[in-house]
C-alpha cells in the first residue's frame, strides 16, 4: 500500500511538472489587416514556426489576419494599452505615432528598389524604426511593400493632369494627402477595409497602392486602369507594444528578433514573386497597365519637399537617405 502511494505521488509530481512547462509557453498575439494569401501573412506563419522551433516550444505566435481585431490604427492603439502584442502596419499609418516615418511618404525619395533596401537595412532605417518607442510602440523590422501607384475607375491616368478633379483614397498620412494635392487630385482618407465598397459606390474615383494589394483586394474588379508611376516606396512595419517587449526575458527578446529577421528575408523573396503574379493576373482580368513618364510626376511633387524645409529632422533624413550609396 505504501509503495503504491509513493508511485502515485511520483506520478503526480511528474504531471504537475509537465503542467508547469505548458503554462510557461509564451503566446504572442499578432494581428494585421491583410489576406492570408499575402506575403506578409505567409512570412508571419514562417516566423511562428521558426520561433516555436528556436525557443524549443517556449514561445509561439497566434495570428489574427484580415482585420479580425480592427484597422491598422486600432491595432496600434491596442498595442499601446497592452491588449495586443504585435501588429503590421504601413509606415503611412505609423507616422502618426512615429513622426520620423513620414519621410518614407516623400514621393520619389529612393533611386530604385536596391537603394530602398539599403536604407531600410542601414543605421538610418534603424533610427527611424526606433522613433515610436516613446509612444509605447517598438519597431522590430520592415517588410517589403513595393512601390505604390494610382488606379482609377473611369479614366486612365497618363499624366498628372489626368488626376485633376479625381477623389483618391489615401491613408491617414499627412504626406500622402499633400502629395495627392500637389498632383491635382482630391485626397480622401478611407480605411482599407471600406475601400472596395467606396469604389463601387463612387465615394472615391480611385486609390493608390502596390500591385499585390491591388490584386488581392480585388479592387481590379472595379478599377480598370493601373498607372505604374511608382510614386512612393512605403514599407510595412512590424511593431510590438513596449508593454509586451518589456515583459519578455532577454533570451525571449533574442529569440523573437531572430525569428523576425529571418522572416524579413523570406518575405522579400515572396514579395518579388507576388508583384509579378499580380500584374499578370490583373491584366488577364482586363486592367490596362500604364507605364507613364515618371518625370512628369516628379516635377509636380517638388512642393512636397519644400514643405519639409522647416522641419530640421525630416530634412536631415531626406539628405542622409539621398546621399546613401
N, C-alpha and C positions, 0 to 999 in steps of 0.2 A: 504493500500500500504506500509506504513512504517513498519507495523507489518510483512508483507511478506518479506520485505528486511532484517529485523532483523533475521527472521528464516533462510533465505538464507545465511546470514553472519555467523550465528551459525553453519550451516551445513558445510560451507567452513572451518571454524576453526577446526571442528572435523575431516574432511577429511585430512586437512593439517597435523594435529597432528598424524593421522594414518600413513600418508606417511613418516613422520619423524621417526616413530618407525621402519618402514620397512627398511629405509635407514641406520639405525643403527645396522642392523644384520651383525655380523662379519662372513664372509665366509673364512674358512681356506682351501686352496688348497693343497691336498696331493697326491703325485704320487709314484708309485712303479712299479717294473718290473714283478710281479707275476700274475699268472692266477687268475681269480675271484673265483675259487673253493678253492684256497689256504687258509689255516687257518689264515694267516696274513691279507689277504684281508677281510675275514669274521670278524676278530677282529676289523678291521678299520670300517666296516659297523656298528658294535655294538657300537664302540666308538662314531661314528657320532650320532647315536640315543641317546646315553647317554648324549652327550654334548649338544644336542639341548634341551633335557628334563631338564638337570641340569641348563642350562642357561635361561630357560624359553623362548627359541626361539631366544635369542640374539646372539647365536653362532651356526654355523653348519659347517660340513665338506663337501668338494667336492672332490671325489676320482677319480684319473686317473690311472687305472691298466695297466698291460701288456705293459710296456714301451711306453705308449702313448706319454709321454713327454721326452723320452730319456732313456739312460742307467743309471745305478746307479751313476756312476761318473758324468755324465752330470747333473743329478738331484741335486747332491750336489753342483755343480757349479752354478746352477740356484738359490739354496738357498742362496749362498754366495752373489749374486748380487741382491737378493730380488725379483726375478721373479717367485719364487715358495715358498710356505710357509713351507711345511713339506715333508719328504720322509722316506722310509725304505730302508736301505742298509745293506749288510753284513759287519761285522767288518773287513773282508778281504779287502774291498774297503775303508772303513772308516779309516783304519790305515794310509792311505796316507795323511789324514788330522788331525788325532789324534794319534800321534806316540805310546802312551801307549797301544793302542788297539792291537798292533801287538803281545802282549803277548798271546792273545787268539789263535793265529795261531801256538803256540808251540805245537807240537804233543804230545798226551798222557799227557796233563797238569793236567787233572782232574781225580780223582779216579773213579767217577761214576756220573750219572746224578744228584743225590741229592747234591753232592759236588759242581757241576757246578752251580746249582740254589742258593746254599748257598753263593757262591762267588758273583754272579751277584746281589743278594739282599743285600749284605753287604756294608760297607763303602769302601771296595776295589773296588767293582763294580761301586759305585758312583764316586770315584776318577777317574777311567778310563773313565766313561761316560762324565765327565766334561772336558776332555782333549781337545775337539775340539773347545771350546768356543773362544780361541784365533785366530781360523781360521773362525770365524763367524758361527760356527755350534754347536748348543746346543743339547746334547743328552737328551732325555726325558725318555727312557726306553729300556729294552732289550726284544725282542720276542724270543721265543724258536725256534731254527732251528736244533735241534737234533745233531747227530754226522755225520760227513762226511766220506764216504767210496769210494773206487775205483770201477768204472765199465768200462768194456772193450768190444771191438767188437769181436776180432778173437781168443782170447785165455784166459783161466781162470787164475786168479792170486791167487795162494795158498800161496806163499812165496814172500818176496821182490825180489828175483832173477827173478821172472816171470815178473817184471816191467822193467827189463833192455831192453833198446832199444825202449821202447814204448813212443810215443809222447802223453802226457797227458795234457788236458786242465786244467789250473788253473786260479784263479782270479788274478787281478793285485795286488798281495801281495808278498812282498819280502820273508816273512816267508814261504808261500806256495811253492814258487819257490825253496827255499833252502831245504824244506822237500822232495819234489819230486826228487831233485838231490841226496839227501842223500840215497834215496831208489833205485836209479839207473835209474830212468825214465828221460825223457826229457820234462821239464815243458814248456807249450806253452800258454801264456795268450790270451784268446779269450773272447769276450763279450758273456754273457749268451744268448742273442737273436740270435747270429750267430752260436751257438754250434751245433744245430741239423744238419744243412747243412754241417758244418765242419766234423761232424762224418760220415755223409753219403758219403761225397766226399773223405774221407780219409786224410783230413788235420791233424786230430789227431786220435789216436787209442783208446782213452778213455778219461775219465774225473773222477771227484770225487765230490760227493755231498750227501745230505741226502736222505732217501727213498722217501718222498713225492715229492721232486723236481725231482728226477729221474723218478718218475711215471707221475706226472702232465705235465712234459716237453715232455713226450712220447719218451724220449731217449732210453727206453727199447725196442723200435721197431728196433733200430739199434744195441744196445749193449746187448748181451745175457748173460753176466757174471757180477755178482754184489758181490764184496768181502767185507763183513762186518768187516773190520779191525777197523773201528771207530777211525781213527787217530786223528781227531780234533773235538772239540765242538766249533763251531763258531756261536754265537748268531747273530740274526739280531738286528739292532739298529734303533730306531725311533728317527728321528732328525728334529729339527726345526731351521730355519735360525734365527740368533740373531736379524736381522733387523725386522723380524716379531714378535719375542718374546718381544722385547723391545717396540713395538707399543701397545702390549696388556696391559690393566689395570691390577692391582694386582688381582682383582676379576676374570678377564678373564683368567689370568695365572693359578689361583687356579682351576677354572672350567676345563680347558684343562688338567692340570696334573692329576686331579682326574679321568677324563674320560680315560686318557691314562693308569693309574694304574689299573683301572677296566678291561680294555681290555687285559692287560697282563695276568691276572689270567684266563680270558676267553680263550685266545689263547693257553695257556699251555694245557688246557683240550682238546681243538680241536686237538692240535698237536699230543698228545698221540694216539688218535683215528686214525689220518691220517697216522701215521707211520705204524700202524698195517695193515690198509687197503692197503697201498701202497705195502708193502711186499707181501701180499696175491695176489694182482692183477698182479704184475709183474711176479710172479711165475706161475700164470694161463696163462700168455702170453708167457711162455716158457723160462723165465730167470732162470738161475742157480744161486741160492743164496748160497754163500760160506762163511762159518764161520771159518776163519783161526786161527792159533796160533798167537795171538797178540804180544806175547813177541818177536817173530822174527822181527816184525816191530819196536817195541820199541828199540831194540838193535841198529838197523840201524840208527835211528834218533837222537842218543845221540850227534852227531856232531852239530845238530841244537842248542842244549842247549849250547854247547861250544862256538858257535858263538856269544852268548849274554853275555858272561862273562865280556867283556869290556864295556858293556852298563849297567851302575850302576842302572839306573831307571828300566829297564826291569828285570834285575837280582833280584832286591829287590822285584818286583811284583811277580816273579816266586816263590821266597822264601815265601812271605806272603801268596800266594794262596795255596801252598803245605802244609803250616803249619795250615791253617784254618781248624778246625774240623767240 
